[in-house]
Amino acid sequence: MAGSGEQEALVGNKQVIFKDFVSGFPKESDMFVTNGTVKLKLPEGSRAVLVKNLYLSCDPYMRNLMKPQDANYGSLFTCYTPGSPVSGSGVAKVLESGHPDIKEGDLVWGVTTWEEYSVIKAPETLTKIRHTDVPFSYYTGILVVPGLTAYAGFYEVCSPKKGEYVCVLCSGCCWSACWAIHKVDLLKNKLGFDEAFNYKEEHDLNEALKRYFPEGIDIYFENVGGKMLDAVLLNMRIHGRIAVCGMISQYNIDKPEGVSNLMNIVYKRVRVEGFAVLDYLHQYSKFLDTVIPLHQRWKDNICRGYCRGSGERSCCPGRTL
């Protein structure tokens, strides 16, 4: 009878497996899908958590995990293991728990693996979802790491003041170049930015920034790097601040691009600060207290969906109110 029960507990478990370390742009062939099985029962005495994954997030930082471990990562990243499932942020439902603070039936977000069912051996990395009156997909985006990164970089690192000029570079996937045109229109006419433009259509980034920021830039939220950063440095105002959370333009090239205008940091006394969202997880409750009311106010303006495409990007100039 015991053998029969164990057999009944085995279910199919589709997984996305990381094949090998990646050089250049990731390709579909760098991963593969396999159909395995999993026992929907934790070992006796385990403190792990068994979950059914509901939503999985694909984020820019994951590209760095597809390279061999770099000593510069420190404790921030641990690279993927070839032959193992891809890991990343996700939303899941708890099926069984050996952790006293997590119960069967709880909805959680945190680091999971790209498969139908996962055993989370470090359940302290999971956070219970308490606001269930918003789409659960928001717990792969605006209400978790991407949203908290934006909040921490803008409010904690850059400390905006009324009347300052702010430049944010928005990077993301899209269906086609038509979406980039729509996104610019959306940012300006629906979301209230003073200006927006597709920087890939600009032949001279320095001149484009001077056109949109004739008074210069007080705050720049940096997640692209390369030529854009070089142009921004020429247009920063005295005592400007730059929050750096990533440089996506550099992730798929073997030799990083150099930046030529670094002396502007000295001339204009600009403060440049790199940060990781892990440093601000203790502010998650404060972040939710800010963002949930904003969601209720602006929920009809929020765009959500799943996109594939060429990765058009827009720059969003604005002024703090």
Secondary structure, 3 states (H helix, E strand, C coil): CHHHHHHHHEEEEEEEEECCCCCCCCCHHHEEEEEEEEECCCCCCCCCEEEEEEEECCCHHHHHHHCCCCHHHCCCCCCCCCCCECEEEEEEEEEEECCCCCCCCCEEEEEEECECEEEECCHHHCEECCCCCCCHHHHHCCCCHHHHHHHHHHHHHCCCCCCCEEEEEEECCCCCHHHHHHHHHHHHHCCCCCCCECHHHCCCHHHHHHHHCCCCEEEEEECCCCHHHHHHHHCEEEEEEEEECCCHHHCCCCCCCCCCCCHHHHHCCCEEEECCHHHHHHHHHHHHHHHHHHHHHHHHHCCCCCCCCCCCEEEEEEECC
